[in-house]
Amino acid sequence: MREVIHARGHEHVAATHRSTFEVTTDDWLTPAGDCIVGVEADRAPADFDDNFVAACRDPDASVTLTLSTGGRSESVVARGHPDLTFESGRSAVVRTSTYVDDRTVAVGADAAATDLARDLVDCLATGAALTLTLTVE
């Protein structure tokens, strides 16, 4: 099962956060938002299909998050968690930790914003289109 979010980069995308990365429906980003890699997302976790959400609540679920922009693509592998709610209508957050809130879509990720390829981040900093594909198995 998969869900797709379309967003865009922003001049303030720095992707330096050490434990998360985030895509938000907000249309702005301040330099303090060091985990945010995309703005103006067309969807948020609250929009995801119920079957996708149920699959992500399995602690043994493997969630692959693929970020694609400007001909570049990078995948991050994370896990599901039984406490995921997918209630946020604003943003989707991927965490390296096991912390869960209404924005969390996956935990135990093998990469955070700071680990993303710098050429991908540089492309996003120009405002390029971003596609985030979430696949759960």
C-alpha positions, 0 to 999 in steps of 0.5 A: 500500500502507498500514499503520495504527497506532493509538495515543494521546496523552499529557500529556507530548506536546510535539512539539518535536523538530526532526528526528524524530517517533515513535510507540511501543508504550510506555505511558508518556512522560517530558517528555524524549521530545520527538519522541514523539507517540503511546504505546500503539501497537498495532503496530510496524514489525516487524508490517508486511507484507513487501510494504509493507516492500519498497516502502519500501526503494525509494529513490524511494518516496514515503511519506505519513504521516497523523496523525489525532486529534480531527477533525484531520489532518496529512500528512508526506511522506517517502522510502523508503531501501534500508537500512530494516529494519522490525525494531523491535518497539517504535517507529516513527520518521520522520526528516528526515535520512537516518539509518536504524536498526531503528526508522526507517520513512521518511527525508527527511521534510518535517516533524518533531515541531516542525512539526506543527500546534499544535492537533493537538499540543494534542489529543494532549497531552490523551491523545486517540486517534491514528491514524497511516496510512503510505501508500507509492507 
